């Protein structure tokens, strides 16, 4: 589903993040709103750990974004950046 332009660009050109914030209920991770300019969508990404770098999130999302159904609005990753779960519940949509 990708375009030729986005297949040749850097990850920080295809993806941007507008917000990152501590996951407040337990303080055990970070949530990022990741914009995918190729697919014109936003995904709320939860990553465990306090010091998560933006590029780590972009690299992890790039591994699976092409296979995500269009209705997925939130994903959860493990500390290695692998996909753990997805949600299509609009209550999870922070965008």
C-alpha positions in Angstrom: 0.0 0.0 0.0 3.0 2.3 0.2 4.0 4.8 -2.4 7.3 5.1 -4.3 8.3 8.4 -2.6 7.8 7.0 1.0 9.7 3.8 0.2 12.8 5.9 -0.6 12.6 8.3 2.4 14.0 8.1 5.9 11.7 6.9 8.7 11.5 10.3 10.3 10.2 11.7 7.0 7.5 9.0 6.7 6.6 9.0 10.4 6.2 11.9 12.8 5.0 11.9 16.4 3.0 14.8 17.7 2.8 13.7 21.3 4.6 11.5 23.7 3.5 11.2 27.3 4.0 9.0 30.3 1.4 6.2 30.6 -0.1 7.6 33.8 -2.1 4.7 35.4 1.0 2.7 36.2 3.9 4.9 35.1 5.5 1.8 33.4 5.7 3.1 29.8 5.2 5.7 27.2 2.5 6.4 24.6 3.3 8.0 21.3 0.9 9.3 18.6 2.6 8.2 15.4 1.5 9.8 12.2 2.1 7.6 9.1 2.2 10.1 6.1 2.2 7.2 3.6 -1.1 5.7 4.8 -2.5 9.0 6.1 -3.3 7.5 9.5 -2.4 7.9 13.2 -1.7 5.1 15.5 -1.4 5.3 19.3 1.7 3.3 20.3 2.3 2.1 23.8 5.9 1.0 24.7 6.9 -0.2 28.1 9.9 1.6 29.7 10.5 5.2 30.6 13.3 6.2 28.3 12.0 5.3 24.8 13.5 7.2 21.9 11.4 8.4 19.0 13.5 6.6 16.4 13.1 3.3 18.3 9.3 3.7 18.0 9.5 4.6 14.3 11.7 1.5 13.5 9.3 -0.7 15.4 6.2 0.7 13.7 7.8 0.4 10.3 8.1 -3.4 10.8 4.4 -4.0 10.9 2.5 -0.9 9.7 1.9 -2.3 6.2 0.1 -5.4 7.7 -2.1 -3.5 10.1 -5.8 -3.5 9.2 -7.1 0.0 8.4 -9.3 0.1 11.5 -6.5 -0.4 14.1 -6.1 2.8 16.2 -3.7 1.6 18.9 -0.9 -0.9 19.3 1.2 -2.3 22.2 4.8 -3.2 21.7 7.2 -5.1 24.0 10.6 -3.7 25.0 12.2 -5.2 21.9 9.9 -3.3 19.7 7.8 -6.4 18.6 4.0 -6.1 18.2 2.2 -7.5 21.2 -1.4 -6.5 20.6 -3.7 -4.2 18.5 -6.9 -2.4 19.2 -9.7 -1.3 16.9 -11.8 0.2 19.7 -12.5 3.8 19.0 -12.3 4.5 22.8 -8.5 3.8 22.4 -8.2 6.4 19.6 -6.3 9.4 21.0 -6.0 11.1 17.6 
